[in-house]
């Protein structure tokens, strides 16, 4: 059904993990791309960097632990994960503790990343 | 140019869903084609045939139905989002033993593969909501 990979996709994740279901939607869409052999990369910026906090516990919310889902992404071939260094610093997110390895990017590199992808999906 | 739309915002809050429908209309008027409109997360509630809005407000449903009927636009709901929000067609209502379908028949329920396909085969994919 899906054509061979011709376009590169970047999921731009800008929302906090548990305030809405967008974070989960981003993971589901990324996994679906991987399942159909369509390359997808992730960029966390703004409030979205809060999804990279370690030791998340969503049990009291009756929701799935998103950090655990993020940690599983490399198993599905999703290995290019980036984070806006400025947002991470603003929220004091320690990237060494991130559930998934994320490469911090400064503003110039961030612009280049956004430019080099054919499709941007905003979450 | 071939466009696809990803709609994640509900008609009951904000203006993003209505903007998506107007954008789709404008694309067609400008001579572009729309490969698919994919509804995800809260956006699936755009398909509701049971929602009742006050008389001076619009649910936006008719705008989507017009796009499908007049221009053959493919309107697809993500199945896992649709079930979560109670957006069911006859098949799903039967399967999950619910009393009736709740979506307009111009919409279809399918998997995220339809979004992946739209992303891979469109020149532009525009996200509304999120």
gemmi code that builds the backbone of each chain (N, CA, C; Angstrom):
import gemmi

chains = {
    "A": [
        ("UNK", (0.825, -1.193, 0.000), (0.000, 0.000, 0.000), (0.871, 1.259, 0.000)),
        ("UNK", (1.951, 1.233, 0.825), (2.775, 2.427, 0.942), (3.908, 2.359, -0.075)),
        ("UNK", (4.136, 3.466, -0.755), (5.206, 3.555, -1.751), (6.576, 3.426, -1.081)),
        ("UNK", (7.600, 3.089, -1.860), (8.946, 3.084, -1.293), (9.293, 4.470, -0.746)),
        ("UNK", (10.183, 4.491, 0.222), (10.505, 5.758, 0.889), (11.079, 6.765, -0.101)),
        ("UNK", (10.383, 7.859, -0.276), (10.884, 8.896, -1.150), (10.993, 10.221, -0.412)),
        ("UNK", (10.331, 10.302, 0.701), (10.311, 11.567, 1.426), (10.733, 11.345, 2.878)),
        ("UNK", (11.509, 12.284, 3.396), (11.941, 12.161, 4.786), (10.982, 12.928, 5.683)),
        ("UNK", (10.676, 12.338, 6.830), (9.674, 12.899, 7.728), (10.294, 13.224, 9.079)),
        ("UNK", (9.942, 14.409, 9.587), (10.380, 14.815, 10.922), (9.141, 15.093, 11.769)),
        ("UNK", (9.025, 14.414, 12.911), (7.940, 14.698, 13.856), (8.449, 15.754, 14.835)),
        ("UNK", (7.790, 16.909, 14.842), (8.193, 18.009, 15.719), (7.276, 17.990, 16.943)),
        ("UNK", (7.847, 17.689, 18.100), (7.052, 17.414, 19.306), (7.189, 18.576, 20.270)),
        ("UNK", (6.089, 19.287, 20.508), (6.164, 20.556, 21.239), (5.290, 20.603, 22.481)),
        ("UNK", (4.611, 19.480, 22.787), (3.698, 19.513, 23.932), (4.180, 18.621, 25.073)),
        ("UNK", (3.829, 19.024, 26.306), (4.202, 18.267, 27.505), (3.532, 16.890, 27.473)),
        ("UNK", (4.115, 15.900, 28.173), (3.694, 14.512, 27.978), (2.256, 14.177, 28.381)),
        ("UNK", (1.762, 14.716, 29.475), (0.488, 14.188, 29.967), (-0.668, 15.197, 29.966)),
        ("UNK", (-0.442, 16.403, 29.430), (-1.496, 17.409, 29.412), (-2.535, 17.140, 28.336)),
        ("UNK", (-2.172, 16.347, 27.331), (-3.084, 15.994, 26.245), (-2.644, 14.630, 25.744)),
        ("UNK", (-3.293, 14.147, 24.698), (-2.854, 12.852, 24.161), (-1.963, 13.013, 22.929)),
        ("UNK", (-1.495, 14.239, 22.678), (-0.653, 14.484, 21.505), (0.680, 13.745, 21.565)),
        ("UNK", (1.233, 13.624, 22.781), (2.528, 12.960, 22.916), (2.405, 11.510, 22.466)),
        ("UNK", (1.320, 10.895, 22.902), (1.073, 9.506, 22.513), (0.832, 9.403, 20.995)),
        ("UNK", (0.115, 10.374, 20.456), (-0.150, 10.378, 19.011), (1.161, 10.435, 18.230)),
        ("UNK", (2.097, 11.250, 18.710), (3.394, 11.386, 18.028), (4.127, 10.046, 18.005)),
        ("UNK", (4.103, 9.345, 19.129), (4.784, 8.043, 19.200), (4.096, 7.044, 18.271)),
        ("UNK", (2.758, 7.021, 18.298), (2.020, 6.086, 17.440), (2.317, 6.327, 15.957)),
        ("UNK", (2.318, 7.603, 15.560), (2.578, 7.923, 14.153), (4.018, 7.551, 13.769)),
        ("UNK", (4.955, 7.811, 14.669), (6.353, 7.462, 14.391), (6.501, 5.954, 14.222)),
        ("UNK", (5.867, 5.186, 15.120), (5.949, 3.720, 15.035), (5.302, 3.212, 13.748)),
        ("UNK", (4.208, 3.849, 13.337), (3.538, 3.436, 12.100), (4.455, 3.681, 10.904)),
        ("UNK", (5.152, 4.817, 10.888), (6.107, 5.085, 9.808), (7.184, 4.010, 9.773)),
        ("UNK", (7.696, 3.686, 10.954), (8.757, 2.673, 11.031), (8.231, 1.326, 10.542)),
        ("UNK", (6.995, 0.999, 10.910), (6.416, -0.288, 10.526), (6.288, -0.404, 9.010)),
        ("UNK", (6.102, 0.734, 8.320), (5.980, 0.718, 6.862), (7.300, 1.110, 6.185)),
        ("UNK", (8.400, 1.003, 6.939), (9.736, 1.289, 6.395), (9.864, 2.700, 5.840)),
        ("UNK", (9.154, 3.634, 6.428), (9.308, 5.037, 6.043), (10.178, 5.714, 7.101)),
        ("UNK", (11.309, 6.277, 6.708), (12.199, 6.872, 7.712), (11.543, 8.039, 8.430)),
        ("UNK", (11.677, 8.065, 9.741), (11.106, 9.166, 10.525), (12.113, 9.556, 11.597)),
        ("UNK", (12.250, 10.873, 11.799), (13.133, 11.377, 12.844), (12.299, 12.242, 13.783)),
        ("UNK", (12.772, 12.388, 15.019), (12.000, 13.122, 16.024), (12.771, 14.352, 16.494)),
        ("UNK", (12.037, 15.428, 16.720), (12.638, 16.626, 17.313), (11.762, 17.075, 18.476)),
        ("UNK", (12.361, 17.161, 19.660), (11.642, 17.666, 20.836), (12.025, 19.120, 21.044)),
        ("UNK", (11.018, 19.987, 21.156), (11.320, 21.385, 21.438), (10.213, 22.014, 22.276)),
        ("UNK", (10.483, 23.179, 22.846), (9.500, 23.831, 23.703), (9.121, 22.923, 24.862)),
        ("UNK", (7.808, 22.929, 25.215), (7.339, 22.086, 26.324), (7.586, 20.602, 26.057)),
        ("UNK", (7.776, 20.258, 24.788), (7.984, 18.855, 24.416), (9.198, 18.227, 25.070)),
        ("UNK", (10.186, 19.049, 25.472), (11.381, 18.469, 26.100), (11.031, 17.785, 27.425)),
        ("UNK", (9.895, 18.154, 28.016), (9.476, 17.522, 29.284), (9.201, 16.028, 29.102)),
        ("UNK", (8.967, 15.617, 27.835), (8.768, 14.182, 27.584), (10.045, 13.400, 27.806)),
        ("UNK", (11.187, 14.113, 27.858), (12.478, 13.429, 28.017), (12.907, 13.333, 29.478)),
        ("UNK", (12.034, 13.742, 30.391), (12.377, 13.603, 31.812), (12.433, 12.119, 32.179)),
        ("UNK", (13.424, 11.743, 32.994), (13.504, 10.342, 33.435), (12.492, 10.092, 34.547)),
        ("UNK", (12.318, 8.856, 34.924), (11.509, 8.472, 36.084), (10.096, 9.045, 36.021)),
        ("UNK", (9.451, 8.956, 34.844), (8.046, 9.384, 34.753), (7.159, 8.295, 35.352)),
        ("UNK", (6.093, 8.711, 36.036), (5.160, 7.738, 36.610), (3.746, 8.198, 36.292)),
        ("UNK", (3.085, 7.528, 35.350), (1.745, 7.935, 34.921), (0.673, 7.032, 35.517)),
        ("UNK", (1.062, 6.171, 36.460), (0.126, 5.186, 37.002), (-1.097, 5.863, 37.630)),
        ("UNK", (-0.859, 6.964, 38.360), (-1.968, 7.634, 39.042), (-2.949, 8.245, 38.038)),
        ("UNK", (-2.471, 8.523, 36.823), (-3.340, 9.086, 35.781), (-4.087, 7.996, 35.032)),
        ("UNK", (-3.692, 6.750, 35.262), (-4.284, 5.652, 34.494), (-3.850, 5.705, 33.038)),
        ("UNK", (-2.669, 6.241, 32.803), (-2.149, 6.337, 31.433), (-0.874, 5.522, 31.316)),
        ("UNK", (-0.477, 5.283, 30.066), (0.772, 4.556, 29.836), (1.963, 5.452, 30.123)),
        ("UNK", (3.049, 4.835, 30.573), (4.285, 5.561, 30.829), (4.955, 5.879, 29.494)),
        ("UNK", (4.944, 7.171, 29.105), (5.458, 7.550, 27.789), (6.972, 7.397, 27.698)),
        ("UNK", (7.654, 7.588, 28.830), (9.112, 7.453, 28.808), (9.493, 6.043, 28.393)),
        ("UNK", (8.715, 5.078, 28.862), (9.005, 3.687, 28.503), (8.782, 3.461, 26.994)),
        ("UNK", (7.731, 4.083, 26.461), (7.498, 3.962, 25.013), (8.633, 4.611, 24.221)),
        ("UNK", (9.070, 5.790, 24.680), (10.173, 6.473, 23.997), (11.434, 5.611, 24.022)),
        ("UNK", (11.660, 4.957, 25.160), (12.859, 4.128, 25.303), (12.858, 2.970, 24.306)),
        ("UNK", (11.660, 2.572, 23.864), (11.568, 1.417, 22.966), (11.754, 1.809, 21.490)),
        ("UNK", (11.766, 3.108, 21.175), (11.815, 3.534, 19.766), (13.008, 2.960, 18.985)),
        ("UNK", (14.213, 2.931, 19.585), (15.355, 2.380, 18.812), (15.131, 0.929, 18.396)),
        ("UNK", (14.340, 0.174, 19.174), (14.049, -1.219, 18.810), (13.294, -1.289, 17.491)),
        ("UNK", (12.582, -0.223, 17.150), (11.810, -0.188, 15.897), (12.537, 0.586, 14.804)),
        ("UNK", (13.807, 0.838, 15.031), (14.607, 1.487, 13.997), (14.514, 3.004, 13.999)),
        ("UNK", (13.915, 3.575, 15.032), (13.851, 5.044, 15.119), (15.001, 5.496, 16.014)),
        ("UNK", (16.058, 5.966, 15.376), (17.275, 6.248, 16.151), (17.721, 7.698, 16.063)),
        ("UNK", (17.152, 8.437, 15.095), (17.530, 9.840, 14.959), (16.575, 10.694, 15.779)),
        ("UNK", (17.018, 11.028, 16.981), (16.189, 11.821, 17.887), (16.978, 13.064, 18.292)),
        ("UNK", (16.344, 14.223, 18.121), (17.020, 15.478, 18.402), (16.234, 16.279, 19.432)),
        ("UNK", (16.931, 17.197, 20.079), (16.262, 18.049, 21.055), (16.829, 19.457, 20.939)),
        ("UNK", (15.949, 20.429, 21.055), (16.369, 21.834, 21.059), (17.116, 22.096, 22.370)),
        ("UNK", (18.420, 22.364, 22.252), (19.272, 22.517, 23.439), (18.776, 23.645, 24.344)),
        ("UNK", (18.272, 24.719, 23.716), (17.823, 25.867, 24.508), (16.606, 25.507, 25.368)),
        ("UNK", (15.648, 24.764, 24.778), (14.464, 24.343, 25.546), (14.873, 23.403, 26.677)),
        ("UNK", (15.781, 22.480, 26.384), (16.229, 21.529, 27.406), (16.879, 22.271, 28.567)),
        ("UNK", (17.665, 23.297, 28.231), (18.334, 24.067, 29.280), (17.317, 24.853, 30.097)),
        ("UNK", (16.301, 25.412, 29.403), (15.307, 26.229, 30.096), (14.551, 25.394, 31.133)),
        ("UNK", (14.238, 24.153, 30.759), (13.504, 23.266, 31.684), (14.451, 22.421, 32.542)),
        ("UNK", (15.744, 22.631, 32.391), (16.756, 21.860, 33.135), (16.536, 20.361, 32.992)),
        ("UNK", (16.288, 19.938, 31.759), (16.152, 18.505, 31.484), (17.560, 17.955, 31.275)),
        ("UNK", (17.945, 17.015, 32.131), (19.270, 16.405, 32.047), (19.255, 15.335, 30.955)),
        ("UNK", (19.832, 15.676, 29.798), (19.751, 14.765, 28.652), (20.525, 13.466, 28.880)),
        ("UNK", (21.448, 13.482, 29.833), (22.177, 12.245, 30.141), (21.226, 11.197, 30.722)),
        ("UNK", (20.109, 11.670, 31.301), (19.145, 10.765, 31.930), (17.933, 10.482, 31.029)),
        ("UNK", (17.955, 11.023, 29.807), (16.789, 10.910, 28.925), (16.461, 9.449, 28.613)),
        ("UNK", (15.161, 9.104, 28.582), (14.775, 7.727, 28.280), (15.212, 7.264, 26.887)),
        ("UNK", (15.397, 8.213, 25.953), (15.906, 7.858, 24.622), (17.038, 8.835, 24.306)),
        ("UNK", (18.115, 8.313, 23.723), (19.261, 9.176, 23.434), (18.847, 10.265, 22.450)),
        ("UNK", (19.036, 11.531, 22.837), (18.624, 12.662, 22.006), (19.806, 13.603, 21.809)),
        ("UNK", (20.041, 13.971, 20.564), (21.158, 14.857, 20.230), (20.728, 16.311, 20.398)),
        ("UNK", (21.388, 17.076, 21.288), (21.006, 18.485, 21.453), (21.483, 19.323, 20.265)),
        ("UNK", (20.623, 20.211, 19.777), (20.969, 21.061, 18.640), (20.819, 22.539, 19.019)),
        ("UNK", (21.793, 23.330, 18.594), (21.690, 24.777, 18.748), (20.839, 25.324, 17.604)),
        ("UNK", (20.489, 26.608, 17.707), (19.517, 27.202, 16.788), (19.849, 27.001, 15.303)),
        ("UNK", (21.118, 27.171, 14.937), (21.492, 27.057, 13.522), (21.275, 25.641, 13.003)),
        ("UNK", (21.709, 24.653, 13.805), (21.562, 23.253, 13.417), (20.081, 22.867, 13.373)),
        ("UNK", (19.311, 23.462, 14.279), (17.867, 23.212, 14.345), (17.185, 23.675, 13.053)),
        ("UNK", (17.566, 24.855, 12.595), (16.985, 25.384, 11.355), (17.339, 24.478, 10.185)),
        ("UNK", (18.593, 23.998, 10.166), (19.034, 23.122, 9.080), (18.226, 21.824, 9.100)),
        ("UNK", (17.994, 21.297, 10.309), (17.242, 20.042, 10.444), (15.823, 20.209, 9.883)),
        ("UNK", (15.176, 21.320, 10.250), (13.809, 21.569, 9.782), (13.778, 21.727, 8.267)),
        ("UNK", (14.842, 22.323, 7.734), (14.886, 22.600, 6.306), (15.109, 21.328, 5.490)),
        ("UNK", (15.886, 20.386, 6.043), (16.306, 19.244, 5.218), (15.243, 18.144, 5.122)),
        ("UNK", (14.159, 18.248, 5.878), (13.111, 17.237, 5.785), (12.005, 17.671, 4.830)),
        ("UNK", (11.451, 16.682, 4.106), (10.381, 16.981, 3.155), (9.064, 17.236, 3.873)),
        ("UNK", (8.794, 16.427, 4.903), (7.506, 16.530, 5.594), (7.736, 16.781, 7.081)),
        ("UNK", (7.030, 17.776, 7.621), (7.061, 18.032, 9.060), (5.684, 17.726, 9.626)),
        ("UNK", (5.665, 16.904, 10.678), (4.398, 16.642, 11.370), (4.489, 17.313, 12.731)),
        ("UNK", (3.507, 18.119, 13.085), (3.568, 18.855, 14.348), (2.714, 18.197, 15.415)),
        ("UNK", (3.322, 17.921, 16.565), (2.556, 17.337, 17.686), (2.744, 18.186, 18.937)),
    ],
    "B": [
        ("UNK", (-0.166, 20.831, -7.144), (0.573, 20.122, -6.102), (-0.371, 19.196, -5.323)),
        ("UNK", (0.174, 18.078, -4.858), (-0.650, 17.135, -4.092), (-0.481, 17.411, -2.598)),
        ("UNK", (-1.587, 17.662, -1.933), (-1.575, 17.948, -0.502), (-2.261, 16.824, 0.270)),
        ("UNK", (-1.851, 16.656, 1.537), (-2.647, 15.908, 2.501), (-2.725, 16.735, 3.773)),
        ("UNK", (-3.808, 16.517, 4.520), (-4.001, 17.255, 5.766), (-4.043, 16.275, 6.928)),
        ("UNK", (-3.411, 16.657, 8.029), (-3.518, 15.903, 9.279), (-4.277, 16.787, 10.257)),
        ("UNK", (-5.459, 16.347, 10.667), (-6.303, 17.168, 11.540), (-6.369, 16.532, 12.922)),
        ("UNK", (-5.863, 17.249, 13.925), (-5.844, 16.715, 15.293), (-6.649, 17.565, 16.260)),
        ("UNK", (-7.341, 18.585, 15.739), (-8.106, 19.444, 16.635), (-9.597, 19.189, 16.454)),
        ("UNK", (-10.361, 19.288, 17.556), (-11.794, 18.990, 17.520), (-12.612, 20.203, 17.087)),
        ("UNK", (-13.798, 19.981, 16.519), (-14.637, 21.109, 16.120), (-15.225, 21.853, 17.320)),
        ("UNK", (-15.248, 21.203, 18.487), (-15.916, 21.803, 19.649), (-15.021, 22.779, 20.407)),
        ("UNK", (-13.762, 22.896, 20.014), (-12.886, 23.809, 20.739), (-11.871, 24.422, 19.789)),
        ("UNK", (-11.714, 25.730, 19.882), (-10.787, 26.424, 18.993), (-11.317, 26.509, 17.571)),
        ("UNK", (-10.493, 27.031, 16.658), (-10.956, 27.226, 15.282), (-10.143, 26.411, 14.290)),
        ("UNK", (-9.235, 25.596, 14.816), (-8.279, 24.922, 13.940), (-8.936, 23.924, 12.984)),
        ("UNK", (-9.943, 23.188, 13.468), (-10.618, 22.209, 12.603), (-11.353, 22.928, 11.469)),
        ("UNK", (-12.001, 24.038, 11.797), (-12.718, 24.813, 10.778), (-11.728, 25.390, 9.770)),
        ("UNK", (-10.571, 25.836, 10.271), (-9.541, 26.370, 9.382), (-9.067, 25.285, 8.416)),
        ("UNK", (-8.943, 24.051, 8.926), (-8.493, 22.933, 8.081), (-9.453, 22.726, 6.922)),
        ("UNK", (-10.755, 22.748, 7.211), (-11.758, 22.544, 6.154), (-11.716, 23.690, 5.142)),
        ("UNK", (-11.536, 24.916, 5.627), (-11.469, 26.067, 4.707), (-10.204, 26.006, 3.861)),
        ("UNK", (-9.109, 25.554, 4.487), (-7.843, 25.398, 3.759), (-8.008, 24.363, 2.644)),
        ("UNK", (-8.694, 23.265, 2.971), (-8.925, 22.210, 1.967), (-9.713, 22.772, 0.786)),
        ("UNK", (-10.750, 23.535, 1.094), (-11.582, 24.154, 0.067), (-10.741, 25.096, -0.807)),
        ("UNK", (-9.902, 25.885, -0.137), (-9.058, 26.849, -0.867), (-8.058, 26.133, -1.776)),
        ("UNK", (-7.540, 24.999, -1.314), (-6.599, 24.225, -2.138), (-7.246, 23.818, -3.449)),
        ("UNK", (-8.488, 23.315, -3.330), (-9.187, 22.837, -4.519), (-9.482, 24.001, -5.467)),
        ("UNK", (-9.913, 25.123, -4.884), (-10.198, 26.303, -5.713), (-8.945, 26.787, -6.427)),
        ("UNK", (-7.778, 26.571, -5.802), (-6.519, 27.022, -6.409), (-5.949, 26.000, -7.383)),
        ("UNK", (-6.689, 24.884, -7.571), (-6.268, 23.910, -8.566), (-5.356, 22.805, -8.054)),
        ("UNK", (-5.141, 22.752, -6.748), (-4.337, 21.661, -6.184), (-5.224, 20.436, -5.963)),
        ("UNK", (-4.582, 19.298, -5.686), (-5.395, 18.128, -5.372), (-5.096, 17.668, -3.941)),
        ("UNK", (-6.096, 17.003, -3.341), (-5.945, 16.542, -1.958), (-5.949, 15.021, -1.960)),
        ("UNK", (-4.845, 14.453, -1.555), (-4.720, 12.999, -1.539), (-5.580, 12.408, -0.425)),
        ("UNK", (-5.528, 13.052, 0.743), (-6.280, 12.505, 1.874), (-6.336, 13.530, 3.006)),
        ("UNK", (-7.440, 13.492, 3.774), (-7.481, 14.207, 5.045), (-7.523, 13.130, 6.121)),
        ("UNK", (-6.513, 13.137, 6.986), (-6.434, 12.103, 8.025), (-6.730, 12.742, 9.377)),
        ("UNK", (-7.683, 12.166, 10.094), (-8.100, 12.711, 11.390), (-7.525, 11.837, 12.502)),
        ("UNK", (-6.831, 12.481, 13.436), (-6.132, 11.754, 14.490), (-6.440, 12.427, 15.829)),
        ("UNK", (-6.331, 11.633, 16.902), (-6.512, 12.173, 18.250), (-7.896, 12.852, 18.323)),
        ("UNK", (-8.008, 14.012, 18.987), (-9.320, 14.661, 19.127), (-9.939, 15.058, 17.793)),
        ("UNK", (-9.128, 15.133, 16.754), (-9.611, 15.515, 15.430), (-10.676, 14.571, 14.895)),
        ("UNK", (-10.689, 13.325, 15.384), (-11.669, 12.362, 14.874), (-13.106, 12.799, 15.155)),
        ("UNK", (-13.288, 13.675, 16.165), (-14.658, 14.095, 16.496), (-15.255, 14.997, 15.403)),
        ("UNK", (-14.456, 15.407, 14.444), (-14.983, 16.142, 13.282), (-16.014, 15.303, 12.533)),
        ("UNK", (-15.936, 13.969, 12.673), (-16.798, 13.068, 11.900), (-18.136, 12.797, 12.570)),
        ("UNK", (-18.329, 13.326, 13.770), (-19.519, 12.970, 14.539), (-20.821, 13.355, 13.826)),
        ("UNK", (-21.711, 12.373, 13.715), (-23.032, 12.683, 13.163), (-24.049, 12.858, 14.279)),
        ("UNK", (-23.603, 12.698, 15.516), (-24.525, 12.802, 16.659), (-24.373, 14.115, 17.429)),
        ("UNK", (-23.276, 14.818, 17.221), (-23.050, 16.062, 17.964), (-24.140, 17.077, 17.626)),
        ("UNK", (-24.625, 17.779, 18.631), (-25.643, 18.818, 18.416), (-25.061, 20.148, 18.867)),
        ("UNK", (-24.870, 21.052, 17.920), (-24.316, 22.365, 18.220), (-25.461, 23.380, 18.327)),
        ("UNK", (-25.264, 24.461, 19.098), (-26.266, 25.522, 19.138), (-26.503, 26.057, 17.720)),
        ("UNK", (-27.721, 26.595, 17.483), (-28.107, 27.002, 16.124), (-27.167, 28.023, 15.490)),
        ("UNK", (-26.584, 28.889, 16.335), (-25.729, 29.936, 15.758), (-24.253, 29.521, 15.710)),
        ("UNK", (-23.997, 28.220, 15.951), (-22.624, 27.729, 15.810), (-22.615, 26.576, 14.821)),
        ("UNK", (-21.441, 26.308, 14.263), (-21.357, 25.231, 13.273), (-20.450, 24.108, 13.778)),
        ("UNK", (-20.874, 22.876, 13.534), (-20.027, 21.736, 13.903), (-18.957, 21.513, 12.844)),
        ("UNK", (-19.144, 22.162, 11.696), (-18.166, 21.996, 10.619), (-18.353, 20.720, 9.822)),
        ("UNK", (-19.270, 19.852, 10.255), (-19.440, 18.563, 9.571), (-19.765, 18.743, 8.094)),
        ("UNK", (-20.696, 19.693, 7.802), (-21.150, 19.863, 6.424), (-19.997, 20.246, 5.485)),
        ("UNK", (-19.061, 21.018, 6.002), (-17.922, 21.431, 5.168), (-17.120, 20.213, 4.723)),
        ("UNK", (-16.920, 19.267, 5.627), (-16.175, 18.037, 5.274), (-16.984, 17.175, 4.313)),
        ("UNK", (-18.287, 17.057, 4.601), (-19.143, 16.235, 3.740), (-19.158, 16.805, 2.318)),
        ("UNK", (-19.225, 18.139, 2.201), (-19.198, 18.781, 0.879), (-17.894, 18.458, 0.144)),
        ("UNK", (-16.781, 18.515, 0.865), (-15.486, 18.217, 0.236), (-15.467, 16.792, -0.304)),
        ("UNK", (-16.079, 15.879, 0.461), (-16.108, 14.479, 0.026), (-17.059, 14.304, -1.157)),
        ("UNK", (-18.244, 14.922, -1.059), (-19.272, 14.688, -2.081), (-18.990, 15.438, -3.380)),
        ("UNK", (-18.535, 16.668, -3.274), (-18.339, 17.472, -4.490), (-16.967, 17.249, -5.104)),
        ("UNK", (-15.971, 16.939, -4.258), (-14.596, 16.882, -4.783), (-13.925, 15.543, -4.532)),
        ("UNK", (-14.678, 14.582, -3.996), (-14.125, 13.235, -3.808), (-12.974, 13.168, -2.816)),
        ("UNK", (-12.935, 14.100, -1.869), (-11.832, 14.090, -0.893), (-11.982, 12.892, 0.048)),
        ("UNK", (-10.873, 12.174, 0.235), (-10.835, 10.974, 1.063), (-10.702, 11.385, 2.536)),
        ("UNK", (-11.716, 11.089, 3.345), (-11.722, 11.476, 4.762), (-11.533, 10.223, 5.608)),
        ("UNK", (-10.402, 10.137, 6.320), (-10.078, 8.899, 7.031), (-9.815, 9.175, 8.511)),
        ("UNK", (-10.433, 8.371, 9.372), (-10.210, 8.488, 10.812), (-9.245, 7.406, 11.281)),
        ("UNK", (-8.343, 7.761, 12.176), (-7.468, 6.778, 12.815), (-8.321, 5.884, 13.709)),
        ("UNK", (-8.206, 4.567, 13.525), (-9.108, 3.661, 14.234), (-8.933, 3.715, 15.751)),
        ("UNK", (-7.688, 3.781, 16.233), (-7.535, 3.750, 17.693), (-8.052, 5.037, 18.330)),
        ("UNK", (-7.831, 6.185, 17.664), (-8.408, 7.440, 18.166), (-9.933, 7.384, 18.090)),
        ("UNK", (-10.457, 6.888, 16.971), (-11.913, 6.860, 16.761), (-12.605, 6.056, 17.853)),
        ("UNK", (-12.053, 4.892, 18.177), (-12.682, 4.058, 19.216), (-12.665, 4.774, 20.561)),
        ("UNK", (-11.523, 5.381, 20.870), (-11.369, 6.082, 22.147), (-12.395, 7.208, 22.307)),
        ("UNK", (-12.701, 7.882, 21.199), (-13.638, 9.017, 21.268), (-15.064, 8.614, 20.895)),
        ("UNK", (-15.313, 7.323, 20.759), (-16.673, 6.878, 20.462), (-17.134, 7.206, 19.055)),
        ("UNK", (-16.170, 7.335, 18.114), (-16.529, 7.610, 16.719), (-16.567, 6.269, 15.972)),
        ("UNK", (-17.766, 5.712, 15.823), (-17.900, 4.359, 15.299), (-18.717, 4.335, 14.012)),
        ("UNK", (-18.287, 3.489, 13.067), (-19.158, 3.193, 11.923), (-19.966, 1.932, 12.282)),
        ("UNK", (-20.779, 1.470, 11.357), (-21.639, 0.326, 11.681), (-20.831, -0.900, 12.099)),
        ("UNK", (-19.739, -1.147, 11.367), (-18.921, -2.328, 11.652), (-18.341, -2.278, 13.065)),
        ("UNK", (-17.782, -1.122, 13.418), (-17.162, -1.000, 14.737), (-18.207, -1.015, 15.849)),
        ("UNK", (-19.358, -0.393, 15.593), (-20.429, -0.388, 16.599), (-20.868, -1.825, 16.886)),
        ("UNK", (-20.982, -2.608, 15.819), (-21.375, -4.002, 15.987), (-20.291, -4.786, 16.721)),
        ("UNK", (-19.064, -4.603, 16.260), (-17.944, -5.356, 16.841), (-17.810, -5.095, 18.337)),
        ("UNK", (-18.018, -3.845, 18.751), (-17.817, -3.498, 20.153), (-19.143, -3.397, 20.919)),
        ("UNK", (-20.188, -3.908, 20.307), (-21.512, -3.978, 20.945), (-21.967, -2.632, 21.481)),
        ("UNK", (-21.911, -1.634, 20.596), (-22.433, -0.310, 20.930), (-23.752, -0.126, 20.178)),
        ("UNK", (-24.671, 0.729, 20.729), (-26.025, 0.780, 20.182), (-26.134, 1.295, 18.739)),
        ("UNK", (-25.213, 2.170, 18.301), (-25.362, 2.690, 16.942), (-24.053, 3.266, 16.432)),
        ("UNK", (-23.991, 3.489, 15.128), (-22.849, 4.194, 14.549), (-22.939, 5.666, 14.935)),
        ("UNK", (-21.809, 6.336, 14.990), (-21.817, 7.741, 15.409), (-21.107, 8.650, 14.422)),
        ("UNK", (-20.591, 8.083, 13.316), (-19.915, 8.957, 12.349), (-20.724, 9.069, 11.056)),
        ("UNK", (-20.485, 10.175, 10.368), (-21.117, 10.378, 9.063), (-20.528, 9.373, 8.068)),
        ("UNK", (-21.378, 8.775, 7.214), (-20.889, 7.723, 6.315), (-19.857, 8.174, 5.278)),
        ("UNK", (-19.648, 9.474, 5.101), (-18.622, 9.930, 4.163), (-17.202, 9.741, 4.721)),
        ("UNK", (-17.109, 9.484, 6.024), (-15.801, 9.246, 6.636), (-15.563, 7.740, 6.708)),
        ("UNK", (-14.312, 7.335, 6.581), (-13.997, 5.925, 6.792), (-13.009, 5.790, 7.949)),
        ("UNK", (-13.057, 4.630, 8.599), (-12.155, 4.344, 9.713), (-11.075, 3.399, 9.208)),
        ("UNK", (-9.819, 3.768, 9.458), (-8.719, 2.915, 9.005), (-7.513, 3.101, 9.922)),
        ("UNK", (-6.388, 2.520, 9.528), (-5.209, 2.561, 10.395), (-4.260, 3.699, 10.056)),
        ("UNK", (-3.238, 3.832, 10.903), (-2.239, 4.882, 10.710), (-1.448, 4.700, 9.410)),
        ("UNK", (-1.512, 3.500, 8.838), (-0.854, 3.272, 7.548), (-1.355, 4.244, 6.496)),
        ("UNK", (-2.616, 4.649, 6.623), (-3.194, 5.610, 5.670), (-2.529, 6.984, 5.789)),
        ("UNK", (-2.106, 7.336, 7.006), (-1.378, 8.598, 7.189), (0.041, 8.462, 6.643)),
        ("UNK", (0.659, 7.315, 6.911), (2.017, 7.074, 6.402), (2.014, 7.147, 4.878)),
        ("UNK", (1.003, 6.512, 4.275), (0.872, 6.532, 2.816), (0.679, 7.959, 2.304)),
        ("UNK", (-0.181, 8.723, 2.991), (-0.432, 10.107, 2.569), (0.842, 10.942, 2.675)),
        ("UNK", (1.608, 10.702, 3.736), (2.856, 11.446, 3.929), (3.842, 11.138, 2.807)),
        ("UNK", (3.878, 9.860, 2.426), (4.860, 9.429, 1.423), (4.477, 9.843, 0.009)),
        ("UNK", (3.200, 10.095, -0.215), (2.751, 10.307, -1.592), (2.220, 11.723, -1.847)),
        ("UNK", (2.377, 12.605, -0.874), (1.930, 13.986, -1.067), (3.140, 14.919, -1.113)),
        ("UNK", (3.007, 15.997, -1.871), (4.088, 16.979, -1.905), (4.142, 17.776, -0.611)),
        ("UNK", (2.969, 18.015, -0.041), (2.894, 18.772, 1.209), (1.925, 18.082, 2.153)),
        ("UNK", (2.308, 17.994, 3.425), (1.393, 17.509, 4.452), (1.265, 18.615, 5.490)),
        ("UNK", (0.050, 19.074, 5.717), (-0.145, 20.212, 6.605), (-0.892, 19.749, 7.855)),
        ("UNK", (-0.312, 20.055, 9.031), (-0.897, 19.632, 10.307), (-1.788, 20.734, 10.876)),
        ("UNK", (-2.983, 20.368, 11.317), (-3.870, 21.312, 12.016), (-4.105, 20.783, 13.419)),
        ("UNK", (-3.852, 21.618, 14.407), (-3.887, 21.171, 15.797), (-2.518, 20.632, 16.147)),
        ("UNK", (-2.300, 20.375, 17.402), (-0.979, 19.906, 17.797), (-0.028, 21.063, 17.965)),
    ],
}
model = gemmi.Model(1)
for chain_id, residues in chains.items():
    chain = gemmi.Chain(chain_id)
    for i, (resn, *xyz) in enumerate(residues, 1):
        res = gemmi.Residue()
        res.name, res.seqid = resn, gemmi.SeqId(i, " ")
        for name, pos in zip(("N", "CA", "C"), xyz):
            atom = gemmi.Atom()
            atom.name, atom.element = name, gemmi.Element(name[0])
            atom.pos, atom.b_iso = gemmi.Position(*pos), 0.0
            res.add_atom(atom)
        chain.add_residue(res)
    model.add_chain(chain)
structure = gemmi.Structure()
structure.add_model(model)
structure.setup_entities()
